[in-house]
């Protein structure tokens, strides 16, 4: 399946939920992936830049070294 913009699971979408919407996402290539649950949801700003707990912009709870826990 090839999409014009992005793909979320098996659906083609115009954009990922980078700044708004649920759940917050990041893109890898042209595919949308969910941010880690320990990432604090940011309004109008990117919540994460990867899937791990070490890729959060800000932690929802606390940071232990590079990871949100």
N, C-alpha and C positions, 0 to 999 in steps of 0.2 A: 504494500500500500504506500503510495507516494502522496504527500499532502503539499498544498501550495505554501502554507505558512508553517504551522506546527502540528504535532500529533500528540494527543493525550490518550494513552492506552491505545485503543483501536479507532479512535475518532479524530478526524481532522478538525482543527480549531484555528481561529484567526490569531490568537495570542495565548500565551501562558498567563497564569495568575501571578505575575511578578510583583505588582504594586497593590492590587485589589483582588477581592474574591477569595474563595475558600476551595481547597486548601492553598496556601502560598506555595509557589513553585519556582524552580529554576529550569533553565534549558540546557540540554547537552545536545549539541547539533541542532536538529529541528524537533526534538522530542521534549515534552514537559514532564518533569519529575517533581514529586512533593518534597518540601523541606522536611528536615528532621523534626519530630514532635517537640523537642526541647528548644527549638528556635522560637524566640519571641516574635509574634506576628507584627510586622511593621506596617504602618499606614503611610502610603505614598513613598515608600522606600523599599529597597530590595531586602527580603527577609533572610535569604541564604544564597550561597553561590555553589552549593554542592549538596549531596545527600546526607553526609555525616553530621554528627553532633559537633564537629570541629569546623563546620562550614557556615555557622550562624553569624549573622551580623550582630545580633545581641541575644543573650540567653533569656529564656522564659523564667528560669529559676536562678541557678548559680553556675559559675564557670569553675571547672577543675582542670587547671592547666589549659590546654587548648580546647577542651571539650565542655559542652553544656550538659549539665546533669540535673 
